[in-house]
Amino acid sequence: MPSGRPSRALRSRPIRLSIHVKLIGLISVMMTAIVGFLTIYFPARQSVTIHAGLSARARSYGAMLATQARSAVAFSDRETAREILSPLDDDPYVASIALFDDHGETLYAHGSPSDWVERAKLGVVSPRLFALNDRVAFVAPVASLEGPSGTLVIELTTAIAHRNLVVLVKTAVSVGIAVLFFGIAAAWLIARSLARRLRAIAEVATRVGSSDGPPELVDDRSSDEIGALASAFNAMVQELHAEDERLRSTVSELTQAEDALARANRELEDRVEARTAELTATNQKLVVEMEERSRMELELRQAQKLESVGRLAAGVAHEINTPIQFVSDSCHFLREATGDIAQVVDGYRQLVAGLGDGPGRQEAADAARRLEDDHDIGYLLENMPTAVARSIEGLERVATIVRALKEFAYPERKDLTLVDVNRAIETTLMVSTNEYRYVAETRTELEEVPKVLCRAGELNQVILNIVVNAAHAIADVVGDSGDKGEIAIRTWATGPDVFISIRDTGGGIPPEVVDKIFDPFFTTKEVGKGTGQGLAIARSVIVDKHGGKLAVETEVGAGSTFTITLPAAAAGAATGAAAATAAPG
């Protein structure tokens, strides 16, 4: 500890309340409380005991004398009553005793009865015990065997017991005061000894560290608690002195180390400046690489979409080829039939012109019939309407496919629009017919659901990716057997959400890869049959851009079910708007 002024914790401070006063006050309070408790408790207990004893004595006297006084009551014999009751006259606790016959006449009376005794002349039905201010009274009926009855009244005084109790209280108070003074004196002696020894320790403590010489110690060799405290304090002082020496040495070493640290800091600042410049350049390089990565991801998503559109274009071309073919055949048929009919019509005109009124009418009619037979007019008239109908049907099919393709490939918009989920499913199934028509049948259960706020093109892309994956999964199962699986699509609404379920009867997804199917570039297909981007894009569109959910349930050998959850237009307006702001278009 460095030399100089003592620390604030060890400075002398004025003692407002000394240990003498505290210890004496504590013992005084304790002794006063004990004496007060004993002075109140024991007299109270004694008073209760006295009253209980007097009540028992009055009850005993009453029960005994009521039996003995029967003959005196039966014959109104005052002499007998005096012989029976007079022995109680010498009992100092008996304040009064009286015996009345059934007419209220006094057979015997002694002492100074209370005022209520006059009311007892009329008699009582059962024994009763009363507690008055300074007396305990017992009233008992006296029933003789001969018939007449009377009343016995005995009053015992509590004055003697109260006087004894006062003497007891005075004695207890005197003893308590003596004990209190003795305790105060003992406390003063003990406090004086403790304070002197503690003051010695405090004085040494205030001088600790004030000099550079050997440490000053407390001279207390007693073996009690304060002696142990003094020994521990001396050990602490010696340890502090040694620690002070070590601290001085450490301060010197730290001063030297601080100079070295200052030099190292200057060198470190130079290195940090150089490293900062290097990190800045690296950071700029990382920014450029991140921008390039974002561009490549955008191009990859566009390539995935173009791949889907290309595959759909091939399927659409195949689908359009059939109606175009029979439209073309029907048109060729109509062209040839029109020529034949034109020839027949020209022949008819010539025949009509040459008929006139001559005899060659029959020959003209035969020539007309031969002309009809040669050009098969009946067949033409029968099949021309069918050819026209087939042409119209084919053109309508082409128009339907073109409309579906137009809706599916509708240019992307950054703004969210209200989309009919059922219409999106029907459009996607129309343009992707060529992907599944040879391996699966489709079954739809499209309930009437509210519109959702989303990007129509992206939703079509998600449904297409899942349907194409389902067709490929079924194709792996049925192979070239000619059998067909099933792709079941169902929509429904629950609360604020719209659900799309796409189930297939393919081979299912192995459990060990279920958690990876939404990872970019992960695929279970053979090389060249998939990029691993379809489900990753689907999850990004549904979850990240539209605030929905995309879940899968699968069982190996039984197939898979993908469930899309989208917020309805009213519930998803805020979420969709936020997603539209955060996500790229």
MARKOLMI-808788 format. One line per 10 residues: number of its first residue (from 1); for each residue x, y, z of C-alpha. Coordinates in Angstrom, 3 decimals, decimal comma. Layout:
! MARKOLMI-808788
NUM) X Y Z  ... .
This chain:
! MARKOLMI-808788
1) 0,000 0,000 0,000  1,507 3,374 -0,939  2,426 5,766 1,837  0,498 8,961 2,508  -2,913 9,736 3,911  -4,977 6,719 5,059  -7,860 5,606 2,907  -11,292 7,105 3,455  -12,573 3,777 4,888  -9,930 3,866 7,689 .
11) -10,087 7,563 8,625  -11,343 8,487 12,091  -14,974 9,398 12,041  -16,964 10,893 14,940  -18,805 8,185 16,852  -22,306 9,341 17,518  -23,232 6,289 19,610  -20,442 4,406 21,407  -20,335 0,679 21,928  -20,850 1,311 25,653 .
21) -24,184 2,942 25,024  -25,227 0,391 22,440  -24,411 -2,645 24,576  -25,852 -1,144 27,756  -28,978 -0,031 25,901  -29,424 -3,467 24,334  -29,077 -5,298 27,644  -31,330 -2,735 29,358  -34,046 -3,214 26,777  -33,755 -6,996 27,008 .
31) -33,810 -7,056 30,804  -36,707 -4,549 30,915  -38,685 -6,655 28,476  -38,032 -9,830 30,463  -38,890 -8,241 33,837  -41,989 -6,577 32,372  -43,139 -9,852 30,861  -42,634 -11,772 34,087  -44,297 -8,978 36,117  -47,390 -9,109 33,927 .
41) -47,512 -12,797 33,071  -47,141 -14,423 36,461  -49,580 -12,124 38,379  -52,115 -12,664 35,606  -51,647 -16,405 35,898  -51,895 -16,151 39,701  -55,112 -14,101 39,432  -56,665 -16,722 37,154  -55,568 -19,459 39,543  -57,027 -17,605 42,562 .
51) -60,386 -17,096 40,873  -60,452 -20,735 39,818  -59,631 -21,854 43,383  -62,291 -19,630 44,938  -64,860 -20,833 42,400  -64,047 -24,435 43,212  -64,205 -23,738 46,982  -67,561 -21,954 46,642  -68,951 -24,778 44,518  -67,654 -27,387 47,038 .
61) -69,070 -25,501 50,061  -72,421 -25,038 48,291  -72,785 -28,678 47,247  -71,849 -30,008 50,687  -73,910 -27,578 52,794  -76,981 -27,763 50,525  -77,173 -31,468 51,334  -76,598 -30,977 55,054  -79,167 -28,172 55,334  -82,141 -30,254 54,082 .
71) -83,453 -31,049 57,551  -83,172 -27,431 58,682  -85,193 -26,320 55,641  -87,731 -29,107 56,027  -88,656 -28,001 59,575  -87,572 -24,295 59,359  -85,133 -25,088 62,181  -82,831 -22,081 62,685  -80,784 -23,831 65,357  -79,943 -26,690 63,057 .
81) -79,103 -24,226 60,321  -76,701 -22,387 62,644  -74,993 -25,602 63,684  -74,466 -26,552 60,068  -73,383 -23,165 58,678  -71,640 -21,455 61,608  -68,324 -23,341 61,117  -67,776 -21,194 57,986  -67,883 -17,989 60,041  -64,190 -18,366 60,875 .
91) -63,139 -18,800 57,200  -61,556 -15,449 56,193  -62,526 -16,018 52,535  -66,280 -16,320 53,378  -67,755 -12,838 52,977  -71,372 -13,893 53,689  -73,551 -16,970 54,034  -77,372 -17,171 54,082  -80,040 -19,876 54,130  -83,682 -19,136 53,155 .
101) -86,757 -21,346 53,363  -89,340 -21,657 50,607  -91,189 -18,550 51,918  -88,065 -16,383 51,697  -87,583 -16,335 55,483  -83,977 -16,212 56,658  -83,003 -19,358 58,581  -79,361 -18,307 58,956  -77,295 -15,279 57,848  -73,697 -14,178 58,500 .
111) -71,403 -11,542 57,081  -72,252 -8,665 54,752  -74,193 -9,999 51,800  -74,363 -8,216 48,441  -77,484 -6,454 47,261  -78,422 -9,233 44,838  -78,791 -11,765 47,683  -82,276 -10,371 48,493  -83,392 -11,482 45,010  -82,154 -14,986 45,724 .
121) -84,786 -15,486 48,491  -87,310 -16,508 45,840  -85,210 -19,586 45,105  -83,418 -21,078 42,102  -83,978 -24,158 39,994  -80,368 -25,279 39,657  -77,007 -24,383 41,239  -75,379 -21,251 39,757  -71,932 -19,661 40,194  -71,455 -15,841 39,853 .
131) -68,255 -13,809 39,539  -68,747 -10,288 40,975  -66,249 -7,413 41,188  -64,652 -8,537 44,438  -66,557 -11,736 45,238  -67,393 -15,198 43,950  -70,996 -16,248 44,785  -72,627 -19,685 44,653  -76,439 -20,146 44,816  -77,873 -23,652 45,233 .
141) -81,415 -24,979 45,778  -81,986 -27,011 49,007  -84,635 -29,689 48,447  -85,683 -31,603 51,593  -87,038 -35,113 51,545  -90,181 -33,937 53,345  -91,135 -31,548 50,565  -90,239 -27,936 51,577  -87,301 -26,392 49,758  -84,958 -23,479 50,346 .
151) -82,030 -21,545 48,940  -78,375 -21,495 50,080  -76,191 -18,470 49,175  -72,407 -18,444 49,812  -70,147 -15,458 48,856  -66,349 -15,744 48,957  -64,225 -12,571 48,894  -61,264 -12,049 46,510  -59,778 -9,126 48,479  -57,285 -11,333 50,375 .
161) -56,069 -12,898 47,148  -55,737 -9,453 45,525  -53,658 -8,208 48,454  -51,359 -11,205 48,147  -51,161 -10,571 44,396  -50,140 -6,916 44,949  -47,400 -8,057 47,281  -46,242 -10,550 44,635  -46,145 -7,846 41,940  -44,160 -5,462 44,148 .
171) -41,699 -8,195 44,959  -41,302 -9,072 41,281  -40,759 -5,425 40,312  -38,138 -4,999 43,023  -36,272 -8,106 41,937  -36,524 -6,986 38,286  -35,091 -3,560 39,034  -32,213 -5,148 40,936  -31,538 -7,534 38,049  -31,736 -4,629 35,582 .
181) -29,116 -2,604 37,459  -26,903 -5,672 37,724  -27,203 -6,293 33,969  -26,409 -2,646 33,175  -23,301 -2,791 35,346  -22,150 -6,028 33,729  -22,800 -4,609 30,279  -20,804 -1,463 31,109  -17,809 -3,509 32,247  -17,944 -5,792 29,203 .
191) -18,434 -2,886 26,790  -15,544 -0,967 28,349  -13,188 -3,891 27,826  -14,368 -4,568 24,265  -14,289 -0,897 23,262  -10,722 -0,420 24,559  -9,422 -3,386 22,579  -11,381 -2,518 19,434  -10,175 1,101 19,659  -6,611 -0,132 19,697 .
201) -7,240 -2,078 16,491  -8,909 0,980 14,892  -5,971 3,244 15,783  -3,487 0,850 14,212  -5,733 0,548 11,162  -5,726 4,345 10,630  -1,917 4,346 10,580  -1,521 1,448 8,156  0,418 2,601 5,092  1,267 6,031 6,498 .
211) 4,985 5,237 6,828  7,584 3,412 4,790  9,045 1,519 7,721  8,025 -1,825 9,219  4,294 -2,213 9,735  2,773 -1,383 13,149  0,925 -4,310 14,781  -1,805 -4,607 17,453  -0,567 -5,780 20,874  -3,402 -8,111 21,946 .
221) -2,420 -11,652 23,015  -5,764 -12,794 24,404  -7,359 -15,988 23,064  -10,957 -14,766 22,716  -12,702 -13,578 19,544  -11,193 -10,071 19,648  -7,764 -11,621 20,164  -8,365 -13,783 17,091  -9,473 -10,628 15,246  -6,278 -8,832 16,313 .
231) -4,152 -11,772 15,139  -5,970 -11,856 11,779  -5,618 -8,054 11,510  -1,858 -8,275 12,174  -1,539 -10,979 9,510  -3,494 -8,774 7,086  -1,253 -5,775 7,844  1,869 -7,822 7,200  0,367 -9,149 3,976  -0,603 -5,610 2,906 .
241) 2,929 -4,414 3,600  4,356 -7,224 1,480  1,767 -6,528 -1,189  2,735 -2,831 -1,104  6,328 -3,739 -1,774  5,300 -5,988 -4,619  3,022 -3,240 -5,946  5,852 -0,722 -5,995  7,945 -3,180 -7,976  5,032 -3,904 -10,288 .
251) 4,415 -0,193 -10,885  7,997 0,222 -11,960  7,728 -2,734 -14,292  4,393 -1,449 -15,645  5,942 1,941 -16,371  8,577 0,272 -18,484  5,965 -1,965 -20,114  3,799 1,088 -20,856  6,632 2,688 -22,791  7,088 -0,526 -24,749 .
261) 3,324 -0,762 -25,297  3,236 2,781 -26,680  5,862 1,837 -29,232  3,943 -1,354 -30,067  0,722 0,662 -30,444  2,318 2,956 -32,954  3,536 -0,035 -34,930  0,098 -1,666 -34,629  -1,634 1,462 -35,907  0,548 1,387 -38,983 .
271) -0,275 -2,288 -39,536  -4,009 -1,664 -38,944  -3,982 1,136 -41,483  -2,373 -1,122 -44,050  -4,727 -3,984 -43,207  -7,746 -1,644 -43,423  -6,759 -0,613 -46,922  -6,385 -4,277 -47,854  -9,798 -5,159 -46,331  -11,424 -2,245 -48,154 .
281) -10,144 -3,546 -51,457  -11,275 -7,069 -50,559  -14,706 -5,778 -49,546  -15,128 -3,982 -52,865  -14,176 -7,200 -54,603  -16,764 -9,118 -52,558  -19,441 -6,550 -53,463  -18,677 -7,059 -57,144  -18,776 -10,848 -56,700  -22,123 -10,655 -54,842 .
291) -23,598 -8,533 -57,611  -22,313 -11,061 -60,155  -23,805 -13,905 -58,112  -27,182 -12,143 -57,948  -27,063 -11,640 -61,698  -26,207 -15,323 -62,249  -29,067 -16,412 -59,947  -31,472 -14,211 -61,902  -30,209 -15,660 -65,159  -30,535 -19,177 -63,722 .
301) -34,153 -18,561 -62,737  -34,815 -17,105 -66,171  -33,156 -20,150 -67,756  -35,374 -22,416 -65,661  -38,415 -20,519 -66,864  -37,215 -20,598 -70,471  -36,613 -24,335 -70,121  -40,190 -24,778 -68,931  -41,519 -22,579 -71,701  -39,459 -24,489 -74,272 .
311) -40,711 -27,815 -72,997  -44,264 -26,472 -73,014  -43,789 -25,084 -76,518  -42,849 -28,550 -77,759  -45,898 -30,017 -76,049  -48,137 -27,266 -77,362  -46,787 -27,830 -80,878  -47,603 -31,509 -80,525  -51,072 -30,705 -79,204  -51,793 -28,159 -81,940 .
321) -50,515 -30,505 -84,654  -53,454 -32,921 -84,291  -56,303 -30,366 -84,635  -54,371 -28,566 -87,394  -53,972 -31,890 -89,227  -57,662 -32,740 -89,276  -58,518 -29,106 -90,080  -56,141 -29,399 -93,053  -57,651 -32,749 -94,124  -61,155 -31,309 -93,844 .
331) -60,178 -28,279 -95,908  -58,648 -30,514 -98,642  -61,834 -32,558 -98,608  -63,975 -29,437 -98,886  -61,840 -28,139 -101,776  -62,217 -31,357 -103,775  -65,893 -31,688 -102,861  -66,505 -28,121 -103,935  -64,943 -28,856 -107,357  -67,066 -31,946 -107,821 .
341) -70,210 -30,129 -106,811  -69,310 -27,286 -109,169  -69,040 -29,767 -112,047  -72,370 -31,324 -111,093  -73,981 -27,897 -110,900  -72,543 -26,980 -114,373  -73,892 -30,272 -115,768  -77,267 -29,556 -114,253  -77,259 -26,138 -115,848  -76,381 -27,567 -119,302 .
351) -79,034 -30,263 -118,936  -81,636 -27,748 -117,911  -80,669 -25,532 -120,838  -80,906 -28,458 -123,355  -84,170 -29,920 -122,062  -86,559 -27,423 -123,512  -89,805 -29,099 -124,511  -88,267 -31,915 -126,561  -88,594 -35,621 -126,167  -85,075 -35,965 -124,672 .
361) -86,104 -35,226 -121,114  -85,713 -38,773 -119,940  -82,251 -38,981 -121,384  -81,355 -35,698 -119,619  -82,613 -36,996 -116,290  -80,590 -40,205 -116,725  -77,517 -38,118 -117,567  -78,030 -36,052 -114,398  -78,262 -39,173 -112,254  -75,127 -40,551 -113,856 .
371) -73,372 -37,252 -113,144  -74,391 -37,448 -109,430  -73,238 -41,044 -109,194  -69,930 -40,260 -110,870  -69,152 -37,496 -108,337  -70,773 -39,268 -105,336  -72,929 -36,264 -104,510  -74,733 -38,092 -101,699  -71,448 -38,827 -99,921  -70,333 -35,228 -100,349 .
381) -73,570 -33,785 -99,053  -73,448 -36,168 -96,088  -69,810 -35,477 -95,048  -69,322 -31,800 -95,893  -71,128 -30,571 -92,707  -69,040 -33,000 -90,650  -65,833 -31,665 -92,214  -66,904 -28,119 -91,469  -67,758 -29,040 -87,851  -64,409 -30,814 -87,392 .
391) -62,586 -27,798 -88,777  -64,392 -25,483 -86,402  -63,702 -27,857 -83,480  -60,038 -28,069 -84,361  -59,745 -24,322 -84,620  -61,443 -23,951 -81,211  -58,981 -26,409 -79,683  -56,099 -24,480 -81,175  -57,572 -21,229 -79,850  -57,998 -22,774 -76,374 .
401) -54,402 -23,998 -76,277  -53,126 -20,649 -77,525  -55,160 -18,784 -74,906  -53,884 -21,091 -72,142  -50,313 -20,654 -73,349  -50,835 -16,890 -73,472  -52,159 -16,852 -69,898  -49,371 -19,108 -68,698  -46,631 -17,091 -70,416  -48,195 -13,723 -69,511 .
411) -45,378 -11,170 -69,054  -44,212 -10,844 -65,465  -45,401 -7,801 -63,482  -43,834 -6,392 -60,358  -47,209 -5,514 -58,887  -49,333 -8,181 -57,213  -52,707 -8,928 -58,791  -55,792 -10,862 -57,780  -55,482 -14,372 -59,209  -58,126 -17,091 -59,548 .
421) -56,288 -20,172 -58,250  -58,650 -22,624 -59,980  -58,190 -20,863 -63,339  -54,407 -20,942 -62,894  -54,533 -24,722 -62,284  -56,738 -25,339 -65,334  -54,438 -23,220 -67,535  -51,321 -24,996 -66,309  -52,863 -28,429 -66,873  -53,893 -27,391 -70,400 .
431) -50,426 -26,248 -71,501  -48,636 -29,162 -69,778  -50,879 -31,937 -71,172  -48,036 -33,382 -73,223  -45,972 -33,862 -70,011  -48,390 -36,249 -68,332  -50,985 -37,482 -70,866  -49,138 -40,730 -71,633  -48,341 -41,690 -67,980  -51,095 -40,270 -65,780 .
441) -54,708 -39,266 -65,585  -55,566 -35,999 -63,868  -58,380 -35,568 -61,396  -59,365 -32,159 -60,041  -61,544 -31,172 -57,091  -61,610 -27,409 -57,303  -63,799 -25,834 -54,674  -64,874 -22,224 -54,896  -62,124 -20,320 -53,087  -61,347 -16,602 -52,716 .
451) -58,788 -15,014 -54,994  -55,224 -14,625 -53,800  -52,979 -11,607 -54,165  -49,882 -12,814 -56,035  -47,974 -12,833 -59,329  -49,878 -15,056 -61,751  -46,840 -16,108 -63,790  -44,854 -17,204 -60,754  -47,819 -19,160 -59,335  -48,277 -20,909 -62,733 .
461) -44,549 -21,755 -62,712  -44,825 -23,318 -59,211  -47,835 -25,472 -60,186  -46,115 -26,484 -63,445  -42,910 -27,537 -61,656  -44,805 -29,720 -59,187  -47,046 -31,264 -61,886  -44,035 -32,039 -64,124  -42,183 -33,592 -61,163  -45,286 -35,677 -60,402 .
471) -45,480 -36,868 -64,044  -41,799 -37,839 -64,016  -42,229 -39,679 -60,694  -45,196 -41,652 -62,108  -43,287 -42,357 -65,346  -40,464 -43,902 -63,287  -43,044 -46,259 -61,742  -45,174 -47,270 -64,765  -42,279 -47,313 -67,244  -43,274 -48,770 -70,649 .
481) -46,076 -50,933 -69,221  -48,804 -48,758 -70,694  -50,397 -48,295 -67,259  -51,228 -44,834 -65,986  -50,943 -43,291 -62,567  -52,968 -40,412 -61,180  -52,303 -36,757 -60,432  -55,013 -35,396 -58,100  -55,294 -31,651 -57,592  -57,590 -30,208 -54,948 .
491) -58,270 -26,674 -53,711  -60,090 -25,494 -50,600  -60,148 -22,557 -48,212  -59,989 -22,540 -44,431  -60,185 -19,272 -42,540  -57,883 -16,679 -44,123  -55,878 -19,223 -46,166  -56,293 -20,903 -49,547  -54,827 -24,409 -49,984  -53,663 -26,238 -53,134 .
501) -52,936 -29,964 -52,833  -51,116 -31,839 -55,655  -50,898 -35,595 -55,037  -49,252 -38,196 -57,273  -49,009 -41,985 -57,247  -45,301 -42,042 -57,985  -42,582 -43,817 -56,054  -42,334 -41,264 -53,236  -39,231 -39,547 -51,846  -36,676 -41,464 -49,723 .
511) -36,709 -40,239 -46,079  -33,001 -39,433 -46,101  -33,398 -36,767 -48,809  -36,790 -35,248 -47,883  -35,095 -32,368 -46,050  -32,958 -31,558 -49,121  -35,536 -31,423 -51,923  -35,974 -27,650 -51,598  -32,210 -26,996 -51,720  -30,918 -25,364 -54,920 .
521) -29,352 -27,768 -57,434  -30,461 -30,866 -55,503  -32,219 -33,464 -57,663  -32,979 -37,177 -57,510  -33,337 -37,439 -61,310  -30,744 -38,791 -63,679  -28,125 -36,484 -65,120  -29,629 -34,414 -67,907  -33,244 -34,805 -66,706  -33,318 -32,070 -64,100 .
531) -31,390 -29,045 -62,797  -32,566 -29,215 -59,177  -34,039 -25,716 -59,403  -37,773 -26,477 -59,757  -38,686 -27,026 -56,104  -36,124 -24,450 -54,897  -37,794 -21,815 -57,078  -41,242 -23,019 -55,967  -40,317 -22,591 -52,306  -38,776 -19,163 -52,947 .
541) -41,935 -17,996 -54,751  -44,443 -19,337 -52,189  -42,592 -18,699 -48,920  -40,261 -15,752 -49,537  -42,269 -13,700 -52,034  -45,868 -14,423 -51,061  -45,655 -15,206 -47,336  -47,184 -18,672 -47,780  -46,135 -22,234 -46,967  -44,991 -25,196 -49,052 .
551) -45,067 -28,613 -47,350  -44,633 -32,181 -48,561  -45,905 -35,513 -47,289  -44,385 -38,578 -48,887  -44,261 -42,332 -48,534  -41,898 -44,530 -50,479  -43,907 -46,676 -52,890  -47,142 -44,721 -52,344  -46,414 -41,275 -53,767  -46,101 -37,689 -52,567 .
561) -48,448 -34,822 -51,744  -47,347 -31,190 -52,016  -49,546 -28,670 -50,188  -49,368 -24,964 -51,022  -50,801 -22,476 -48,517  -51,462 -18,910 -49,671  -53,167 -16,063 -47,796  -56,453 -14,972 -49,343  -56,620 -11,525 -50,933  -58,052 -9,778 -47,831 .
571) -55,755 -11,483 -45,318  -52,625 -11,378 -47,486  -52,813 -7,811 -48,752  -50,324 -6,436 -46,223  -48,000 -9,455 -46,430  -48,115 -9,482 -50,194  -47,404 -5,777 -50,428  -44,366 -6,188 -48,168  -43,158 -9,156 -50,219  -43,631 -7,183 -53,442 .
581) -41,451 -4,422 -52,059  -38,702 -6,753 -50,814  -38,616 -9,340 -53,628  -37,362 -8,756 -57,173  -39,952 -8,784 -59,958 .
